[in-house]
């Protein structure tokens, strides 16, 4: 009975500790979401709707690249897709605004949320593993933000422009505001999570689940998985799928290097222990 009571108390203690981390994370998320709501007008004009306009920096960069390579400007006509968005649902604008505020709040709060997650798992780690706390928090934040930025500056503007202007039947395209916000959120968050691949591989290799040999042997299978993931997180067109597949495959190759580095360090550590013994 004593052992059972101790076990139950230990479990309840962990639940209570986890609740504390979740409460603090939610409070920070509320604060960042309020900050986003305060600057809502600027957020809409300069962030959410900006990729829908021909003045967005990405289109200018592609035009400059086209002129540099001799193909000429790729995007020759000015456009503003945001003016063509409509709302067919009475509560569509309210839900879209709430959705956008929460997601932008999550992106801003990610570093602190990761910090709280690290504090929760820290007691279960070895002293040598705790030394890399700052690096871990930085790596997760860096790759997540990198994925969000890639999606925002590359995937989102190019995909929306292509899909909106693609008109093989000559009937024109009409988009609703909620559908665009859903696409905005889907692309940013999914790419942010997918860019964490090297971090996941690092930890899985550290605990012995993955090895660089496994990643290399199943490289062809991994490419199929990458294609499936790219198809799942992008709109239903080949153009978007290719744009996502390229960076995801590069991340996989980077993950192989990361896994190999961790594995070699583990082998060196084991060899040193054998020499000491």
C-alpha positions, -999 to 999 in steps of 0.1 A, spaced: 0 0 0 28 23 8 45 18 -25 12 23 -43 6 55 -24 41 68 -32 36 60 -69 3 77 -70 17 108 -52 46 109 -77 22 107 -106 0 134 -92 30 156 -85 40 153 -121 5 161 -133 5 192 -110 39 203 -123 28 198 -159 -3 219 -151 18 247 -138 39 248 -170 7 247 -192 -9 275 -172 22 297 -176 24 289 -213 -13 297 -218 -9 330 -199 20 340 -222 -1 330 -252 -29 352 -240 -5 381 -236 10 377 -271 -25 373 -286 -36 405 -269 -5 423 -283 -14 410 -318 -50 422 -314 -38 457 -304 -18 460 -336 -45 442 -357 -47 469 -384 -10 469 -390 -9 431 -389 -36 428 -416 -20 453 -439 16 445 -436 16 408 -427 -16 388 -435 -27 405 -467 8 415 -479 16 382 -497 -15 388 -519 -1 419 -535 24 424 -563 43 448 -542 54 419 -519 92 416 -518 92 380 -531 77 390 -565 102 418 -569 131 393 -561 118 369 -587 115 397 -613 151 408 -606 162 371 -609 143 368 -642 160 399 -656 194 388 -644 191 354 -661 177 370 -693 141 357 -691 127 391 -682 102 399 -655 82 369 -644 54 389 -628 47 417 -652 12 428 -641 3 444 -608 -23 427 -587 -40 428 -553 -58 395 -546 -69 408 -512 -94 431 -528 -111 401 -545 -116 382 -512 -153 378 -502 -171 366 -471 -201 343 -474 -205 333 -438 -221 358 -413 -196 349 -387 -167 343 -412 -148 375 -404 -151 371 -366 -138 335 -367 -111 343 -392 -99 372 -371 -99 351 -339 -81 323 -357 -54 346 -371 -48 363 -337 -44 330 -319 -20 316 -345 1 348 -346 1 347 -308 14 311 -308 42 320 -332 53 349 -310 50 327 -278 69 297 -292 102 305 -275 86 307 -241 65 276 -247 96 256 -256 113 270 -225 85 257 -203 85 223 -220 122 221 -214 117 229 -177 92 201 -174 115 174 -190 147 188 -174 146 167 -142 145 135 -162 176 144 -181 213 136 -172 235 164 -161 255 163 -194 222 167 -213 211 197 -192 241 216 -204 226 219 -238 194 237 -226 201 270 -242 212 254 -275 181 232 -276 157 261 -270 176 281 -297 176 252 -322 138 245 -318 130 282 -320 153 288 -350 141 259 -371 104 266 -363 107 303 -372 128 294 -403 99 272 -415 74 299 -408 95 325 -427 100 301 -456 63 295 -459 55 332 -455 80 346 -480 81 317 -505 53 292 -504 24 315 -495 28 343 -520 38 321 -549 11 295 -543 -17 320 -538 -7 340 -569 -5 309 -590 -37 293 -578 -57 325 -581 -46 333 -616 -48 297 -629 -79 297 -650 -80 269 -676 -118 271 -680 -119 309 -683 -145 313 -655 -123 333 -630 -116 325 -594 -134 338 -563 -119 332 -529 -135 336 -495 -117 353 -466 -120 322 -443 -105 299 -470 -75 322 -473 -70 325 -436 -71 287 -433 -45 284 -461 -24 311 -443 -25 293 -410 -20 258 -425 11 267 -445 28 287 -417 22 262 -389 28 230 -409 61 242 -423 72 255 -389 66 220 -375 82 202 -405 113 223 -402 119 208 -368 129 175 -385 167 179 -376 158 186 -340 136 155 -338 163 134 -354 188 147 -330 168 136 -300 158 102 -315 194 95 -323 205 105 -288 182 80 -272 191 52 -296 159 50 -317 175 63 -349 209 57 -365 225 74 -395 227 39 -411 189 36 -409 183 70 -424 207 63 -453 193 29 -461 157 41 -462 165 73 -481 143 63 -510 114 54 -487 119 88 -470 116 106 -502 82 90 -508 72 101 -473 83 136 -480 62 137 -511 32 125 -492 37 151 -465 42 178 -490 10 168 -507 -9 168 -474 2 202 -461 -1 222 -494 -30 231 -517 -39 205 -543 -14 215 -570 19 202 -582 35 237 -580 30 240 -542 41 204 -537 74 209 -555 81 241 -535 76 222 -502 94 190 -513 127 207 -520 133 222 -485 119 192 -468 144 169 -486 172 193 -478 162 191 -442 162 153 -444 198 153 -457 207 177 -429 191 153 -405 213 125 -418 244 147 -410 230 156 -376 223 119 -368 258 109 -380 274 136 -358 255 124 -327 262 88 -334 300 94 -338 301 113 -305 283 84 -288 308 59 -302 337 81 -290 322 83 -255 317 46 -253 353 39 -265 366 63 -238 346 45 -211 360 11 -222 396 25 -220 390 38 -185 375 5 -174 
